[in-house]
Amino acid sequence: MNNRNSLIALFLTLIISSLLRVFLACKPQDQPHPTNPSVTLQLLADGVTDQAKPLQWAIDSCGATGGGTLILPAGKYLISPIILRSRVTLQLNLGPRCWPAPTLLTTPVNSPT
């Protein structure tokens, strides 16, 4: 049980640090000369844990602050459907492998309203 708590704490630390970097790196669009910041995400790349929620949060946060590039490094990612936003680029570096989450087989995907 102690190992499980340590793993959960590590996972939460990685997610929070990644999301903070996205939030701090993305600049508001109303600046005179907005930059196109890029942030390397640090998602859990175990191929087992669905990373759609932290990835979607990063996409939404970056889009809300004017856009930028989110970089997904090498790893094995399990990702259920996500929705990309305007002015947000999701860059897959050499090596990431993404699989659809098993819920795709049983859960219908609803389009945004």
Secondary structure as UniProt FT lines:
FT   HELIX           2..25
FT   TURN            29..30
FT   STRAND          38..40
FT   STRAND          46..50
FT   HELIX           52..64
FT   TURN            65..66
FT   STRAND          68..72
FT   STRAND          75..79
FT   TURN            86..87
FT   STRAND          88..92
FT   STRAND          96..100
FT   HELIX           102..105
//
